Amino acid sequence: MLTLEALHLSQGSFDLRADWSVQAGARVAVIGPSGAGKSTLLMAIAGFLPPARGRILWQGRDLAALAVGDRPMSVLFQDQNLFPHLTIAQNLGLGLSPQLRLTPAQRDAVEAALQRVGLAGMGARKPAQLSGGQQGRAALARALLRARPLLVLDEPFAALGPALKSEMLDLLDEVASATGAAVLMVTHDPADAQRFAGQTVLVAEGVAQPPCETAALFANPPPALAAYLGT
Amino acid sequence: MLPKALGLGIAALILGSAAMLGLRAESWALRPADWAAVRFTLLQAALSAVLSLGLAVPLARALFRRRFVGRGALIRLLAAPFVLPVVVAVLGIVTVFGRAGPINAVLETFHLPAVSIFGLQGVVLANVFFNLPLATRMLLHGWQAIPVERFRLAASLGMPPSAQLRHLELPMLRAQAPAIALVIFLICLASFAIALTLGGGPRASTIELAIYQALRFEFDLGRAALLALVQLLICAAGTLLASRLTLPPSFGAGLGRSLDLPAPHGWRRRGDALLILMVVLFLALPLLAVAAKGLPGLLALPSGVWPAALRSVSVALASALLVVLAALVLALAQARRASGWLELAAMLPLAASSLVLGTGLFLMLRPFVAPQALALPVTMLVNATLTLPYLYRLLLPEARALHSDYDRLASSLGLRGMARLRYLTLPRLARPLGYGAGLAAALSMGDLGVIALFAGNSGATLPLFVQQLMGAYRMDQAAAAALVLVGISYALFWVFDRIGHHYADT
């Protein structure tokens, strides 16, 4: 269980508060107007921004002491999810060993992960030789290999077209189910939340609200959400 | 930890040298001969800066507006003098403009008095040879930074070239020329090899030449220390001024790519062509002269060439390795977290010169060891230190881009330590690292500075060996050895640059 305990983030004149938990294996969308702090919240959970006050806990353990790469989570950023100078197989291999020293079994695991996301035989290519959708698949395959109990995504599919994006969300669902990971995904598209996430966190006016049932939230939107949706 | 230690080390080296100079300067009064050296140093640097810039403005303008076969190659070749060993160019200039050269032969047939290449005119000529190409490239950058839309607008309004000059080109020049002139002035303040080979005597001695003579021939350590301190103060003041002068021209953004604009015809066209031709001859003739003179001698090189070449190559490789590592460590640290004093430490060597640092080290080491025993390590250290600001500036933007693009991804994957260096830093920075290492190696290979202070009778590097042959009027042998020197210098540059390209496959 991920717990944000009286969390207060502060960056210059920007402030954000959050005080809630996410159950293991949950699917949570994070929505809200741009500039409200969705990405900031994710980056704090990932460890790129230390909290001004409060704590971020996983299974009751404070994450503050853990380096970014040692936290129990995989992160997908908006862009730059792959190193362009490394092959796809090397990019995936980094998910298993940051030293890139892979055992034969790990090599097989990389190949299996590529196959699972539909990139069989493309391990030797560089990211630039892949389409945008394929690059997203490769990043998800690495998350599959890392198999961390939390998957944090900062609109990684925002640049993809609608068909490709829904394909990616299906794959994300598959990866999360396979690893049993809880998913925390920032999106600006309410349809993503409704399609993918059982719960939704609304970030607006300096507060990240506790997760609500997505369907209930959209059926009866609070004023901040109504303003964002324009309804 | 490592960046801080490195920054402290650089600061200690330079400030320690300065302190040593201050301690050893016995008298604070400059003699008349010293004042003459100060005046000559400033005069030759100022004349060289004005002449280089004065010629570079019409040349850059001509190169900007004309299109001709070989234009791209010519512009690329203008970068070559930067790594050309000074002593080679000087040899070429002496061959062309010297007493037995073609210029004086022409003058003689017309019964005109011969010109001498030694003294102020020779020093300035050699400085212009090196800095005219530099100034031209910098100005060409300025011209290309003027959005092509402005020129298109000017053309559509029917502005004559003079009006374009006034409204578009002069504002750019006003913004750039002072900084460029100052950069050249600073380079010429410390052009020891040129003063050593073409200057001399009471009327054409620079401060650095006076330091060299005080240390090597008069054994007047106190005077050398005082002169080095004066040189350091002048260079530091100039560097400080230059750091305030780099104003970018403000022309607003332009989207256009390079567009071939109609260039004026008539006398302007002939003038541009003539100017380009003259400059090409001015730059090419000395080098061709060295080649012509030296080629026959390549088969019978003097026996000292290869040991000297070996010494030079080892110094060049070691100093390139050292400075690339130092610049990389500082640039990565700076990209991670900006620090004012680290920046200052990386830039501090700009205020020092080869002879100043050399004198400081000479005075520090002399009580403990014979200076010639440490000639090569000291040359290596000084060369690495003096090229650090250039390499640091080359790497910093790349290190910043690397940090902003990939630091988060690398940390989220736990990529750190040696693995990060091997799989992220080195491959992403391979291109500037290779280019920088090539530059540092070639510059060190051709350097004729501190080695002149430290070398014993048998420990010369290749540039010093060439200079000694010249001094003994064995010009054919000097030219042959110079060819070897040029070959190795450019080969070092080329090899490192290729290595960088090879590993930078994105």
Interface residues (C-beta under 8 A of the other chain):
Chain A: A46 G47 F48 A67 V68 G69 D70 S74 V75 F77 Q80 N81 F83 P84 H85 L86 Q90 L94 G95 P98 Q99 L100 K126 A128
Chain B: D405 Y406 R408 L409 S411 S412 L413 G414 L415 R416 A419 Y423 L424 P427 R428 A504 D505 T506
